[in-house]
Amino acid sequence: MVKNSKGLRRGTRSKLKKKYKENLVVKFAREFNIDDSVAIKIEPSSHRGMPHPRFQGHVGKVADKRGRAYVLHLNDGKVKKKLIVTPEHLKKIESGKK
């Protein structure tokens, strides 16, 4: 018998599906400011700086910048978590305030 794989991308066939020929250059060059609200939208073609797939769709605040990556604070249920994610996996959320 062969053991089931328990790798990082296990069970993500539909979650990490990508549309054909998306423009990646723009995603890699994104800039965020401290306290910006961002949604985690995983870019499957870039494995570096990818958060765990369970955080797909979660919303957090940018707390700091480390090199090219950003430190996010978010709530996972009742637990506060800190993630280090590169910008191609993030999408800025516009607030309704003016």
C-alpha positions in Angstrom: 0.0 0.0 0.0 1.1 3.5 -0.8 0.6 6.3 1.8 -1.5 9.3 0.9 0.5 12.5 0.2 0.1 15.2 2.8 1.9 17.9 0.8 1.3 21.7 0.9 -0.8 21.7 -2.3 -2.8 18.5 -1.6 -6.6 18.9 -2.4 -6.3 22.2 -4.2 -7.0 21.2 -7.8 -10.0 23.6 -8.1 -8.8 26.2 -5.5 -5.5 26.8 -7.3 -6.8 26.6 -10.9 -5.6 29.4 -13.1 -7.2 31.1 -16.1 -5.3 30.8 -19.4 -2.6 33.5 -20.0 -3.1 36.0 -17.2 -0.7 38.9 -17.0 1.8 38.2 -14.2 4.1 41.2 -14.5 1.5 43.5 -12.9 1.0 41.1 -10.0 4.7 40.9 -9.1 5.1 44.7 -9.1 2.3 45.5 -6.7 3.0 47.9 -3.8 1.0 48.1 -0.5 1.1 50.5 2.4 1.1 49.7 6.1 -2.6 49.3 7.4 -3.9 48.5 3.9 -6.6 45.8 3.8 -5.7 43.0 1.5 -7.3 39.7 0.4 -5.3 36.6 -0.1 -5.7 35.4 -3.6 -3.1 32.7 -4.3 -1.2 32.9 -7.6 -0.6 29.2 -8.4 2.3 29.8 -10.9 4.4 31.4 -8.2 5.3 29.0 -5.4 7.7 31.3 -3.5 6.0 33.3 -0.7 2.7 31.3 -1.2 0.6 31.1 2.0 -1.1 27.8 2.9 -4.2 27.2 0.7 -6.5 27.3 3.8 -5.9 31.1 3.8 -7.3 31.6 0.3 -9.9 34.3 0.4 -9.0 35.5 3.9 -8.7 39.3 4.6 -5.9 40.8 6.6 -4.1 44.0 7.3 -0.5 44.8 6.1 1.6 45.2 9.2 5.2 45.4 7.9 7.3 44.8 4.8 10.2 42.2 4.8 12.3 42.5 1.7 9.8 42.0 -1.2 7.2 40.3 1.0 4.6 41.7 3.4 3.7 40.7 6.9 -0.1 40.3 7.4 -2.1 40.1 10.5 -5.4 38.2 10.2 -7.9 36.2 12.3 -8.2 32.5 11.7 -11.4 31.8 13.6 -10.6 33.2 17.1 -6.8 32.9 16.7 -4.8 35.9 15.5 -2.1 34.8 13.0 0.8 36.4 11.2 1.6 35.5 7.6 4.5 36.5 5.4 3.3 36.7 1.8 4.7 38.0 -1.4 2.6 40.6 -3.4 1.6 38.4 -6.2 -0.7 36.5 -3.8 -2.4 39.6 -2.5 -5.2 41.9 -3.8 -5.9 45.3 -2.3 -9.4 45.8 -0.9 -10.8 49.3 -1.4 -12.5 50.7 1.7 -15.8 52.5 1.4 -14.5 55.6 3.2 -13.6 58.8 1.4 
